[in-house]
Amino acid sequence: MIWLTWRQARAQTITAVAAMAALAIALVVTGPHVADLYKSSGLAACRGQAGCSNAATTFIGDLTSGHIDVFLFHLCIGVMYLAPALIGVFWGAPLITRELETNTFRLAWTQSVTRTRWIAVKLGAIGLATMATAGLLSLMTSWWAAPVDKALPVGGGNVGTGLGAFGRLSPLLFGARGIAPVGYAAFAFALGVTVGVLIRRTLPAMAVTVGSFAFVQIVWSNWIRPHLITPLTKIGPITPAKINSLMINVNHIRVTTAVNLPGAWILSRRAITTTGRTYTGPVPHACHTQGIRACNAAIGRLHLKQIVTYQPASRFWEFQWYETAVFLAAALALAGISFWWVRRRLT
């Protein structure tokens, strides 16, 4: 069964190995250059917020002067999000469905191979291969991008650099780092297998798999992950010097200040009055008739405060373990459904 499983999955396996080898070569060739820039910037040995911020800005500026490094940074993120989806579509969905369409599963069952062994070997061998693939990809890309991940929250990129000012907990980076991709890959694979077993048609199963996986990822990252662990809050005064965002729409106003929480995932920011009520107006008269300085000064006289809801950078690995465990549990549940369906319902 193991040899047969390998023969059936060798095309996908060879393609994956070739793609990973090409990416590994690119990362190995450019990785030392990124590490040298990080070391020469002085960021690794800096002390104090101002010094670290200047060192990080220098490093990011040197890094973005060569477009290949920026391209690889974004490519690695894209690969890590795309890989689990491709695993579900090309490894998971056709695994059982292809045999159901061609009726080759009946031949295996007549060669002293039981249903239990047949499905167990397929799920076990290919499932472990998908997890190993995702883990290796994450290890390679995380190693290459480690200096960038350390610098961005400190000295922050901006729109002009082509890199965002975010930390590893941000929705964009979190799913492309650590051990979470292993959980995503296992879930996508099990989802593909289950959908294929239920639909019994390869192309529709592939389409449903990619759509379902994308839906789960979007819902999870935007509405579930932020509340896996109770967020923290921070309250500070809104002074004219700190205001960095001001949006006015007739009688509605939204004002926020800069937040100094390096690497944190900022979930929300809102202004509150001295009574604790969310401030949305009325808009000070100076904001309609005078300049921005007068408007900021008028807002400062309101004695507003800003309440920030956030997840600190120190929770990165805690989130990683929680999320990986949830997706692995979901993968096991889906695998159990496929196992039961093949043994009890498939004829």
Secondary structure, 3 states (H helix, E strand, C coil): CHHHHHHHHHHHHHHHHHHHHHHHHHHHHHHHHHHHHHHHHCHHHCCCHHHHHHHHHHHHHHHHCCHHHHHHHHHHHHHHHHHHHHHHHHHHHHHHHHHHHHCHHHHHHCCCCCHHHHHHHHHHHHHHHHHHHHHHHHHHHHHHHHHHHHHHHHHCCCHHHCCCCCCCCCHHHHCCCCCHHHHHHHHHHHHHHHHHHHHCCHHHHHHHHHHHHHHHHHHHHHHHHHHCCCCEEEEEECCCCCEEEEEEECCEEEEEECCCCCCCEEEEEEEECCCCCECCCCCCHHHHHCCHHHHHHHHHCCCCEEEEEEECHHHHHHHHHHHHHHHHHHHHHHHHHHHHHHHHHCC
